[in-house]
Amino acid sequence: MDQSKSQVFRCFAYKRPGFDVEAQGLRRDLREQLGIQGLSGLTIFNRYDVEGIGQTVYEQAKGTVFSEPQVDGVYDEQLPACGNRPHWLLAVEALPGQFDQRADSAAQCIQLMTGGERPLVRAATVYLFTAEPEGPVVFTPENQEKIRRHLINPVECREASMDKPETLVQSYGIPDHVETLDGFTDLDEAGLQTELDRLGLAMDLDDLKFLQSYFRDWERRDPTITEVRVVDTYWSDHCRHTTFSTHLDEVNI
């Protein structure tokens, strides 16, 4: 990638008033279901970071790929100031390794538009919550945690940083050691629950008990963290409908 294409561009696209049905529905849910009555405003931004294109292509993509000018507004680089209104920003992005359809679709569209190489695109959803200056205190730590739990499914997404990265190129080192969960097969129910919480697994306690019995009675060893993570992924709601009806008769590596 040459120096002229090393810049990371960032924009925030949002639905204009009258078209922001999703934001207004979510605001209503947070007020009625979570009891956050002082929440007066909510704007949802689709944040895009893109690398591998020049300024001209970025300007074209901003109004054709990242937004629809008829219904969307776009901010470059930074969100607007909120003045004296109490506000809180929450950014949410897909977990590393999770397929991000919005980012992938944007990258494909830009490639089709230019006829060149596919750029790197990273997407996130940014929620801007606002309250009235003279109203009740809304963004307490307790309310922020309620909103996080409502919006973030830890199986597939996480809270994202608001800082713009210098590059979207990701490199992963090769681990020199894979952790073994020593003593896993001997844990009692309380110990399994502790491991479940420590690792943040998507499976429930009964699933983990079943996994423990398999390694204790069949493999006769403790599992590695990789084995537990792979099983946890394939037993998730996203994957179980394909894996539970699939039978692997032979695997050659």
N, C-alpha and C positions, 0 to 999 in steps of 0.2 A: 504494500500500500504506500503510495507516494505521499510526500509531506503535505500536499494540497488537500489530501483526503483524510488527514489524521484528526481533524476536528470533530468533536462530539457536539451535535446540535441538539437542543432540547426545546420542546413546545408543550403547551397545555391546551387541550381542546375541551370545550364545555358546551352544553346545550343552552341556547338563548332562552330567556323567559318565555313561557308558553310552550316550549318544547322540552322542558326539563322535567318530564313526567317521573322519571326514575328518582331524581333527587327529591322531589316533593313527596313521593310515596315513602321513601326511606325516612325523611324528616317526620312524617306522620307516624310511622312505625316506632321510631325512637321516642317520640313524645307519648304515644299511647301504650306501647308495650313495655318500654323501659322506664317510663315515668319521668323523662327528661323534659319537663314542661317549659323550661326557659329557653329552649333551643328555638331561635327565631329564623335562622337561615341556614341553608345547606346547598353547596355547589359541588358537583362531582366533576372532576377533571380527568380526562384520559391523558396521562403523561407519556410522551415518547422521547426516548434518547436514540439518536441514529448516528452511525459512524460509517464512513466509506463513501460519502457523496460530497459534492461541492456545494457552495452557497446557492448557485442557480437551481440545481436539482432539488435542494432542500426547500426553496421558496415554492417550487412547483408542487412538491409533495405535500407541503403544509396545507394547501387549499384543495387538494384532490385525494390524497391518501389519508392524512391525519385528521381531516375535518371535512364537513360539508358546509360550504359558505352560506347556503340558504338557511341553515338551522343552527350552525355552530359558530362560536367565537373562539379565537386562538390567542394565546399569549406566548411570546418568545421568552425563553430562558427563565423568567421570574414571574411569580403570581403577583397580582396587584396588592397594594397595601390595604389593610382593613380599617385604617384610621383609628378612632378611639373605641371601636367595637371590640368587646372580648371575642376572641376567636381561638380555634385550635385546628391544626392540620394533622391528618392521619394519612399516610401513604401505605398502600398495600401492593405487594408484588408476588408473583408465583415463586414457589420454592425452587432452588437450583435443581435442575433435572426435570422439573415439571414442564410439559409442553405448554407454551404460551401462544394460543391461537391468534390473539390480536397482534402480537409482535411479529409472528411468522407471516401472517397475512399482509401486514404492512411492508415487510421486507420483500415479499413476492411481488406486490403491486409496484414498488419502486423499481424492481428489476425489470418488470414488464414495461414500465414507462421509459426506462433508459436504454433497454436492450443490452445492458452491461452486466457487471458482476452484482451479486446480491449483497446489499449492505448489511451491517449489523444493526439490529433494532432491539431495544429493550423497552418494555411497557410497564406501566404501573397505574393504579387508580389512586387519585389523591382526593380526599374528602376535606372540604373547607367548611367547618362548623362555625357559626356566628351566633352571638346573643346580644341583647340590648344593653347599652351601657348602664342604664339605671335599673335593670332587672336583677333577678336573683343570680347568685353565683352558680354557673352552670358547669364549667369545665373543671370540676374537682377530680382528684385522682380516682375516686370511686366511680364517677360517671364516665371518665375516660376508659376505665377498665371494662365497664359495661358495654361501651360502644365497641371496644376492641373485640370482646368475645362475640358480639353480634355480627361483626363484619369479617373477622379473620377465622377461617377454618385451618387449624394448624397442620392438617394433613396435606393441604395443597398450597397454602400461601403463608406469607409472613409480613410483618411490618417492615416497610422499606425506608431507607434513608432519604432525606430531602436533598442531600449533597449530590452534585452532578459528578460522575466519574470522569477521570481524564481519558480513559479508553474503555471500550466495551469488550475488548479482547480478553478472554479468560484463559488462564493457564493453570493446570492442576499438576502438582507434584506427585510422583509415584511413592506411595507409602512404603517404608522399609519394614513395617510390622503391622499385622492385622490383630487387633485386640481379641482375645478369647475371654468370654464371660466365665471366668473361673468360679466354680462352685454353683453354677446355675442349676445343674440337675439335682442338687441337694437342698435347694431353697424351699422353705415352707411357704404357705400362702401369703403371709405378711412380707416375706422377702421378695416374692414375685411381684407383689403390689408395689414395693419400693423400686424394683427394677423397671416396672411399667411406667412409673412416674418419672424416674430419672432419665429414661431414654425417650420419653414423650411418644410412645408407640400409639399407633392407631387401633391396634387390636385390643380386645378387652381381656380381663383376667382369665376367663375360661379358655380363650384362644392361647394365651401364654402357658396355661397349665397343660394344654394339649401338646404344644410345642415342646415343653419340658419333658413330658412323658415319652415323646418320640426320641429325643436325644438320649434320654436315660435308658430306655428299654431297647432301642434299635441301634443307634449309633454308638451308645455306651461311651459318650464323651460330652464335654461342654461345647456349645456352639460358639462360632466366632460372631462378632458384631455384624459382619457382612451378611452372614446367613440369617440372622434375626431380622435385619433391615429388609432383605429381599423378601422373606416370608411376610413381613408386615406390610410391604407394598402390595404384594400379590393377593393378600387377603383383604385389602381395603375395598370399600364400596365401589371405587372406580374400576377395579380390576377383577373382582370376584366373579362377575357375570361371564367373563371369558375363561378364567382359569379353572373354575369349578366344573366346567363341562369339558375340560381338555385333559386328555390322558397322554403323557409322554412315555412311550415305550422304550425309547433309546435316545441317549444324548451323547454325541461325540464331540469332544473339545480338542 
